[in-house]
């Protein structure tokens, strides 16, 4: 009898051990399609849609940690929308999963249209990941919004997407009478299934899930203002701005260099909902950028605007012709050397503030330098040209009109009146800017004269000497003659 009870007890223990896993509470979860973005990679309209699939563990206290095992993800969409495998690609964006084991990522995204098993005519399918094995599955997060399975992208191969209002994966679960696209979570198969390791068993927990699509552009969605979508005439310093959103407690500004929004250049949180601007400096010239702004609600959920694209341009280009008096040899009609000028664009209204500056080399034969101003908007400006031992010379009264992405030509050399107050000297057949402002104080006077005299007395030689007005690499009586004449005549910079 004792042997019988011992055997019965061992048999009962075995039976109970087989049922441990079945007695354990299964994880519950939310599976959500969210973070919808439409992007424009070519500048002629939206040609791609991206969204995330997120899974959130919702009953940690009852089930314990949720070890992910398998997942396959299926949606129905409107078969009449024109989305097919010929014109579109459907794929997972690499590197976007937050699974700790990337083998948990599903495989083979596919567009099926027509799809006889879909009540709406077409389907998007992503097949199951490989079998992971107990202990190798990632633990699903219990912190909102959960673990990202992947970011998915649906892209038109050529041209733009149609109006996708009726295609967006909208609604809650099932098929929904007003829903053109939804999770497939029931027969006919194939449909979405989620598995977890419950105890030691790989267990189908699909019925424990809540399946939602979070596409709500009206809650804290932000409307962008500037720079406008697809704009091209943008400087390298931009004041981004957008409309205030009353439902947002603050905003998240983001700047990207690619249409997939994967290469983030800048993310900044504006910690209130009243400041609707962000200034960014130092952007690259002739470069395409993408930007968006998210509105964050009181629960910390961020809803992003659509991403807008803009391009920085070369800005204003000025081809300026100017001659420093001392360097010009009229007999040969050329300069002693090529030399650097700095040009300032100044407002035409008092106090004539500097708007932008640029440096360029003025050629010794054609007397022209090409100056690029990347920060100045189109407008009318005074040109103020400076050279290291030449008097600053301003352009004629009224200023010069300049446009973005066009070349403006200005020639100081063909008439005295091309300089403000006709402040130039005729040398041979060319009008030249006065030389001799050695200390760059805007006047040729005794302080400049004494500097050149001292250097001449010591026989100073060398390249690019500030007191060497004629560029022959030595300071001598020729330089003294130039400065003495200009000092005698009291030459100084003329400006408004």
C-alpha positions as CSV (number, residue, x, y, z in Angstrom):
1,X,0.0,0.0,0.0
2,X,2.8,2.4,0.8
3,X,4.4,1.7,-2.6
4,X,1.0,2.5,-4.2
5,X,0.7,5.9,-2.5
6,X,4.3,6.7,-3.4
7,X,3.7,5.9,-7.1
8,X,0.4,7.8,-7.1
9,X,2.1,10.9,-5.6
10,X,4.9,10.8,-8.2
11,X,2.3,10.4,-11.0
12,X,0.2,13.3,-9.6
13,X,3.4,15.5,-9.4
14,X,4.1,14.7,-13.0
15,X,0.6,15.6,-14.2
16,X,0.8,18.9,-12.3
17,X,4.1,19.7,-13.8
18,X,2.6,19.3,-17.3
19,X,0.0,21.9,-16.5
20,X,2.2,24.6,-14.9
21,X,2.5,26.4,-18.2
22,X,-1.3,26.2,-18.9
23,X,-2.1,27.6,-15.5
24,X,0.3,30.6,-16.0
25,X,-1.4,33.9,-16.9
26,X,-0.8,34.8,-20.6
27,X,0.6,38.3,-21.4
28,X,-1.9,40.8,-22.8
29,X,-0.7,43.5,-25.2
30,X,-1.5,46.4,-27.4
31,X,-0.4,46.1,-31.1
32,X,-0.5,49.6,-32.7
33,X,0.2,51.0,-36.1
34,X,1.2,54.6,-35.4
35,X,3.5,57.5,-36.3
36,X,2.2,58.0,-39.8
37,X,4.4,60.3,-42.0
38,X,4.1,61.2,-45.6
39,X,7.3,62.3,-47.3
40,X,8.4,63.8,-50.6
41,X,11.8,62.6,-51.9
42,X,11.6,64.4,-55.3
43,X,10.1,67.7,-54.6
44,X,6.9,67.2,-56.6
45,X,4.5,65.7,-54.1
46,X,4.2,63.0,-51.5
47,X,5.5,59.7,-52.8
48,X,6.0,57.6,-49.6
49,X,4.2,56.8,-46.4
50,X,5.9,55.4,-43.3
51,X,4.5,54.1,-40.0
52,X,5.6,52.1,-37.0
53,X,4.2,48.9,-35.5
54,X,4.5,49.0,-31.7
55,X,3.8,46.3,-29.2
56,X,3.1,47.1,-25.5
57,X,2.9,44.6,-22.7
58,X,-0.1,45.6,-20.5
59,X,-0.4,43.1,-17.6
60,X,3.1,42.6,-16.2
61,X,1.8,42.2,-12.6
62,X,-0.3,39.2,-13.6
63,X,1.8,37.5,-16.3
64,X,5.3,38.4,-15.4
65,X,7.8,39.5,-18.1
66,X,6.6,38.9,-21.7
67,X,9.2,37.1,-23.7
68,X,8.4,37.5,-27.4
69,X,8.4,34.4,-29.6
70,X,6.8,35.0,-33.0
71,X,4.8,37.6,-34.8
72,X,3.3,38.1,-38.2
73,X,1.5,41.3,-39.3
74,X,-1.3,41.7,-41.8
75,X,-3.5,44.6,-42.9
76,X,-6.3,44.9,-45.3
77,X,-6.5,47.9,-47.7
78,X,-8.7,49.2,-50.4
79,X,-7.9,47.2,-53.4
80,X,-9.2,49.9,-55.7
81,X,-6.6,52.4,-54.4
82,X,-4.1,51.5,-57.1
83,X,-1.4,50.1,-54.7
84,X,0.3,47.1,-56.2
85,X,3.6,45.4,-56.2
86,X,4.4,46.8,-59.7
87,X,4.1,50.5,-58.9
88,X,4.9,50.4,-55.2
89,X,7.5,48.9,-52.8
90,X,6.6,47.9,-49.3
91,X,9.6,47.3,-46.9
92,X,10.9,47.6,-43.4
93,X,13.3,50.5,-42.8
94,X,16.7,49.0,-41.7
95,X,17.8,49.7,-38.2
96,X,14.4,50.9,-36.8
97,X,13.5,47.9,-34.6
98,X,14.0,48.2,-30.9
99,X,13.9,44.4,-30.4
100,X,17.0,43.4,-28.5
101,X,17.3,40.4,-30.7
102,X,17.0,41.4,-34.3
103,X,16.0,37.9,-35.3
104,X,12.6,38.8,-33.8
105,X,12.0,41.1,-36.8
106,X,9.5,39.8,-39.3
107,X,10.3,38.9,-42.9
108,X,9.3,39.4,-46.5
109,X,6.9,42.4,-46.6
110,X,4.6,41.9,-49.5
111,X,1.8,43.7,-51.3
112,X,-1.1,41.4,-52.4
113,X,-3.6,43.1,-54.7
114,X,-6.0,41.7,-55.8
115,X,-6.4,39.5,-52.6
116,X,-9.4,37.2,-52.7
117,X,-9.1,36.7,-48.9
118,X,-9.4,40.4,-48.1
119,X,-12.8,41.9,-47.6
120,X,-11.5,45.2,-48.9
121,X,-9.7,43.8,-51.9
122,X,-6.0,44.1,-51.0
123,X,-3.6,43.3,-48.2
124,X,-0.2,44.2,-46.8
125,X,1.6,41.2,-45.4
126,X,4.7,40.7,-43.3
127,X,5.5,37.1,-42.6
128,X,6.7,35.6,-39.2
129,X,10.2,36.0,-37.9
130,X,12.4,32.9,-37.4
131,X,11.9,30.7,-34.4
132,X,14.0,32.2,-31.6
133,X,14.0,29.5,-28.9
134,X,13.2,29.9,-25.2
135,X,15.5,32.4,-23.6
136,X,16.4,34.2,-26.8
137,X,13.2,36.2,-27.3
138,X,13.3,40.0,-26.5
139,X,11.3,41.2,-23.5
140,X,8.4,43.4,-24.6
141,X,8.4,46.8,-22.9
142,X,5.7,47.8,-20.5
143,X,6.5,51.5,-20.9
144,X,4.3,53.5,-23.4
145,X,4.4,53.3,-26.4
146,X,6.1,49.9,-26.2
147,X,8.7,48.1,-28.3
148,X,9.0,49.0,-32.0
149,X,8.7,46.0,-34.2
150,X,9.9,48.0,-37.1
151,X,9.2,51.1,-39.2
152,X,7.5,50.2,-42.4
153,X,7.5,52.2,-45.7
154,X,5.2,52.1,-48.6
155,X,6.7,54.0,-51.6
156,X,5.6,54.8,-55.1
157,X,8.3,53.8,-57.5
158,X,7.7,56.6,-60.0
159,X,5.5,59.7,-59.4
160,X,3.3,60.6,-56.5
161,X,0.9,58.8,-54.4
162,X,-2.9,59.3,-54.9
163,X,-5.1,60.7,-52.2
164,X,-4.6,58.2,-49.5
165,X,-7.3,59.5,-47.2
166,X,-9.2,56.2,-47.8
167,X,-6.1,54.1,-47.6
168,X,-4.7,55.1,-44.2
169,X,-4.7,52.2,-41.7
170,X,-7.6,53.8,-39.8
171,X,-10.0,52.5,-37.2
172,X,-9.6,50.2,-34.2
173,X,-9.9,46.5,-34.9
174,X,-11.6,44.2,-37.3
175,X,-12.8,45.6,-40.6
176,X,-15.1,48.4,-39.6
177,X,-17.9,49.7,-41.8
178,X,-16.1,53.0,-42.5
179,X,-12.6,51.6,-42.5
180,X,-10.8,51.1,-45.8
181,X,-7.8,49.4,-44.1
182,X,-7.4,47.6,-40.8
183,X,-5.6,44.9,-39.0
184,X,-6.4,41.4,-40.2
185,X,-7.0,39.5,-36.9
186,X,-9.5,36.8,-37.9
187,X,-10.3,34.4,-40.6
188,X,-10.0,34.2,-43.6
189,X,-6.3,33.5,-43.2
190,X,-3.6,34.5,-43.3
191,X,-4.0,37.0,-40.5
192,X,-2.0,38.7,-37.7
193,X,-0.7,36.3,-35.0
194,X,1.4,37.0,-31.9
195,X,3.2,34.3,-29.8
196,X,4.9,34.4,-26.4
197,X,6.9,32.0,-24.3
198,X,4.4,31.1,-21.5
199,X,6.3,29.0,-19.1
200,X,8.5,26.9,-21.4
201,X,5.9,26.8,-24.3
202,X,5.8,28.8,-27.4
203,X,2.1,30.0,-27.1
204,X,-0.3,31.7,-29.4
205,X,-1.6,34.7,-27.4
206,X,-3.2,36.6,-30.4
207,X,-6.6,36.6,-28.6
208,X,-5.0,38.5,-25.7
209,X,-4.2,41.5,-27.8
210,X,-5.9,44.9,-28.6
211,X,-5.2,45.9,-32.2
212,X,-5.4,49.6,-33.0
213,X,-4.4,52.1,-35.6
214,X,-3.3,55.5,-34.3
215,X,-3.9,57.9,-37.1
216,X,-5.3,61.1,-35.7
217,X,-3.9,64.1,-37.4
218,X,-6.2,66.5,-35.6
219,X,-5.2,66.2,-31.9
220,X,-1.8,67.8,-31.4
221,X,-0.8,67.9,-35.1
222,X,1.1,71.0,-35.9
223,X,0.7,73.1,-39.1
224,X,4.0,74.3,-40.6
225,X,4.6,77.8,-41.9
226,X,8.2,78.6,-43.0
227,X,10.2,77.5,-44.9
228,X,7.4,76.4,-47.2
229,X,7.3,72.9,-48.6
230,X,9.5,72.4,-51.7
231,X,10.9,75.9,-51.4
232,X,14.4,76.4,-53.0
233,X,15.5,80.0,-52.3
234,X,16.5,79.5,-48.7
235,X,19.5,80.9,-46.9
236,X,21.8,78.9,-44.7
237,X,20.3,80.6,-41.6
238,X,16.6,80.0,-41.3
239,X,14.0,81.0,-38.8
240,X,11.6,78.0,-38.8
241,X,8.1,78.7,-37.6
242,X,4.7,77.0,-37.3
243,X,1.2,77.7,-36.1
244,X,0.3,77.5,-32.4
245,X,-1.5,74.3,-31.4
246,X,-3.7,74.8,-28.3
247,X,-3.8,71.1,-27.5
248,X,0.0,70.9,-27.2
249,X,1.9,71.5,-24.0
250,X,5.2,71.9,-25.9
251,X,6.8,71.2,-29.3
252,X,9.5,69.0,-30.7
253,X,11.4,70.4,-33.6
254,X,13.3,68.0,-35.9
255,X,15.6,68.5,-38.9
256,X,16.7,65.6,-41.2
257,X,18.9,65.2,-44.3
258,X,16.9,62.4,-45.9
259,X,13.3,61.7,-47.0
260,X,13.2,58.6,-44.8
261,X,13.7,60.8,-41.7
262,X,16.4,58.4,-40.5
263,X,19.4,60.8,-40.5
264,X,18.4,63.3,-37.7
265,X,20.5,66.5,-37.8
266,X,18.8,68.2,-34.9
267,X,16.1,67.5,-32.4
268,X,15.1,70.3,-29.9
269,X,12.2,70.5,-27.5
270,X,10.5,73.9,-27.1
271,X,9.3,73.8,-23.5
272,X,6.1,75.7,-24.0
273,X,3.3,76.0,-26.5
274,X,3.6,79.7,-27.2
275,X,7.1,79.9,-28.8
276,X,6.4,78.6,-32.3
277,X,9.8,79.2,-33.9
278,X,13.3,77.7,-34.0
279,X,16.3,79.5,-35.6
280,X,19.0,77.2,-37.1
281,X,22.3,78.6,-38.4
282,X,25.1,77.1,-40.4
283,X,23.2,75.0,-42.9
284,X,25.1,73.8,-46.0
285,X,24.7,75.6,-49.3
286,X,22.8,73.9,-52.1
287,X,21.5,71.2,-49.8
288,X,18.1,69.5,-49.4
289,X,16.7,69.2,-45.9
290,X,13.5,67.9,-44.3
291,X,11.8,69.2,-41.2
292,X,8.8,68.6,-39.0
293,X,7.4,69.6,-35.7
294,X,5.6,67.4,-33.1
295,X,3.0,68.6,-30.7
296,X,3.3,66.9,-27.3
297,X,0.1,66.4,-25.2
298,X,-0.2,66.3,-21.4
299,X,0.4,62.5,-21.5
300,X,3.7,62.9,-23.3
301,X,2.4,61.6,-26.6
302,X,3.9,63.4,-29.6
303,X,2.0,63.8,-32.9
304,X,4.2,65.0,-35.7
305,X,3.3,67.2,-38.7
306,X,4.0,66.0,-42.2
307,X,7.6,66.4,-43.1
308,X,8.3,69.4,-45.4
309,X,11.3,69.7,-47.7
310,X,13.3,72.7,-48.6
311,X,16.6,73.5,-50.3
312,X,19.3,76.0,-49.5
313,X,20.6,78.0,-52.4
314,X,23.8,79.5,-53.4
315,X,22.3,82.9,-52.4
316,X,23.3,86.1,-54.0
317,X,26.3,86.1,-56.4
318,X,28.1,89.4,-57.1
319,X,30.6,89.7,-59.9
320,X,32.5,92.8,-58.9
321,X,35.0,94.7,-61.0
322,X,37.3,97.0,-58.9
323,X,40.9,98.3,-59.1
324,X,43.1,99.4,-56.2
325,X,44.9,102.5,-57.4
326,X,48.4,101.5,-56.3
327,X,48.4,98.0,-57.8
328,X,47.2,99.2,-61.3
329,X,49.8,99.6,-64.1
330,X,47.9,101.5,-66.8
331,X,50.7,100.9,-69.4
332,X,50.0,97.1,-69.2
333,X,46.3,97.5,-68.2
334,X,46.7,95.0,-65.4
335,X,47.3,94.7,-61.7
336,X,50.7,93.9,-60.1
337,X,49.0,90.8,-58.6
338,X,45.8,89.1,-57.8
339,X,44.5,90.3,-54.4
340,X,41.7,89.6,-51.9
341,X,38.8,92.0,-51.3
342,X,36.1,91.8,-48.6
343,X,32.7,93.1,-49.7
344,X,29.8,94.0,-47.4
345,X,26.2,94.3,-48.4
346,X,24.6,97.1,-46.5
347,X,21.0,98.3,-46.1
348,X,20.1,101.3,-48.2
349,X,18.3,102.9,-45.2
350,X,19.9,104.5,-42.2
351,X,21.9,103.3,-40.3
352,X,23.0,101.3,-43.3
353,X,23.6,98.1,-41.3
354,X,25.7,95.3,-42.7
355,X,23.5,92.4,-43.9
356,X,26.2,90.0,-45.2
357,X,29.8,89.7,-46.2
358,X,32.0,87.7,-48.5
359,X,35.6,87.4,-49.6
360,X,37.0,86.7,-53.0
361,X,40.1,87.2,-55.1
362,X,40.1,90.0,-57.7
363,X,41.9,88.9,-60.8
364,X,44.9,90.9,-62.0
365,X,43.8,90.9,-65.7
366,X,40.0,91.2,-65.7
367,X,39.8,93.1,-62.3
368,X,36.8,90.9,-61.3
369,X,36.0,88.8,-58.3
370,X,33.0,86.6,-57.7
371,X,31.5,87.1,-54.2
372,X,28.8,84.7,-52.8
373,X,26.4,85.9,-50.1
374,X,24.7,83.0,-48.5
375,X,22.7,84.8,-45.8
376,X,21.3,87.9,-47.4
377,X,17.8,87.7,-48.9
378,X,17.0,89.3,-52.3
379,X,16.9,93.1,-52.1
380,X,18.6,96.4,-52.8
381,X,22.0,97.0,-51.1
382,X,25.0,99.3,-51.0
383,X,28.2,97.5,-52.0
384,X,31.1,98.4,-49.7
385,X,34.4,97.1,-50.9
386,X,37.5,96.8,-48.7
387,X,41.1,96.0,-49.4
388,X,43.8,95.8,-46.8
389,X,45.5,99.1,-47.8
390,X,42.9,100.7,-50.0
391,X,40.2,103.2,-49.0
392,X,36.7,101.5,-48.4
393,X,34.6,102.4,-51.5
394,X,30.8,102.3,-51.6
395,X,28.6,101.9,-54.7
396,X,26.5,104.6,-56.2
397,X,23.6,106.3,-54.4
398,X,20.4,104.3,-54.1
399,X,22.1,100.9,-54.0
400,X,22.1,97.9,-56.3
401,X,19.2,95.4,-56.8
402,X,20.2,91.8,-56.2
403,X,18.3,88.5,-56.7
404,X,18.8,85.0,-55.3
405,X,20.2,82.5,-57.7
406,X,21.2,85.1,-60.2
407,X,24.5,86.9,-60.8
408,X,24.6,90.6,-60.3
409,X,27.4,92.5,-62.2
410,X,28.8,95.7,-60.9
411,X,31.7,97.7,-62.4
412,X,33.4,100.4,-60.4
413,X,36.1,101.0,-63.1
414,X,34.0,102.4,-66.0
415,X,32.9,105.7,-64.4
416,X,33.7,107.8,-61.3
417,X,30.0,107.9,-60.5
418,X,29.9,104.2,-59.9
419,X,31.3,105.0,-56.5
420,X,29.3,106.9,-53.9
421,X,30.2,110.6,-54.3
422,X,32.3,109.7,-57.4
423,X,35.0,108.9,-54.8
424,X,37.5,107.3,-57.3
425,X,40.6,108.3,-59.2
426,X,41.1,108.1,-63.0
427,X,44.3,106.3,-63.8
428,X,44.8,105.8,-67.5
429,X,41.4,104.7,-68.8
430,X,40.2,103.1,-65.6
431,X,38.7,104.5,-62.4
432,X,40.4,103.2,-59.3
433,X,39.7,103.1,-55.6
434,X,42.2,105.3,-53.6
435,X,45.1,103.5,-52.1
436,X,46.8,104.5,-48.8
437,X,44.4,103.8,-46.0
438,X,47.0,101.6,-44.3
439,X,45.4,101.6,-40.8
440,X,41.8,101.2,-42.3
441,X,40.3,104.1,-40.4
442,X,38.5,105.4,-43.5
443,X,40.9,108.3,-44.3
444,X,44.3,108.8,-45.8
445,X,46.2,111.1,-43.3
446,X,49.4,111.6,-41.4
447,X,49.1,108.3,-39.5
448,X,49.2,106.4,-42.8
449,X,51.9,108.6,-44.2
450,X,54.2,108.1,-41.2
451,X,53.8,104.3,-41.4
452,X,54.9,104.2,-45.0
453,X,57.7,106.7,-44.4
454,X,59.1,104.6,-41.5
455,X,58.9,101.4,-43.6
456,X,60.5,103.2,-46.5
457,X,63.3,104.5,-44.3
458,X,64.2,101.0,-43.1
459,X,63.9,99.6,-46.6
460,X,61.2,97.1,-45.7
461,X,60.8,94.3,-48.2
462,X,58.4,91.2,-48.4
463,X,55.2,90.0,-49.8
464,X,51.8,91.6,-49.1
465,X,53.2,94.4,-46.9
466,X,50.4,96.8,-45.9
467,X,52.7,99.8,-46.6
468,X,53.7,98.4,-50.1
469,X,51.0,100.2,-52.1
470,X,52.1,99.3,-55.6
471,X,52.8,95.6,-54.8
472,X,56.4,95.4,-55.9
473,X,57.4,93.8,-52.6
474,X,59.4,96.8,-51.3
475,X,58.4,100.0,-49.5
476,X,60.1,103.0,-51.2
477,X,59.6,106.4,-52.6
478,X,57.0,105.2,-55.1
479,X,54.7,104.2,-52.3
480,X,55.4,107.5,-50.5
481,X,54.4,109.5,-53.6
482,X,51.0,107.7,-53.8
483,X,50.2,108.3,-50.1
484,X,51.5,111.8,-50.1
485,X,49.1,112.9,-52.9
486,X,46.1,111.3,-51.3
487,X,46.9,112.8,-47.9
488,X,47.4,116.2,-49.5
489,X,43.9,116.0,-51.0
490,X,42.4,114.7,-47.8
491,X,40.9,111.6,-49.4
492,X,38.4,109.7,-47.1
493,X,35.6,107.2,-47.5
494,X,32.4,108.7,-48.8
495,X,29.1,107.0,-47.7
496,X,25.5,108.0,-47.1
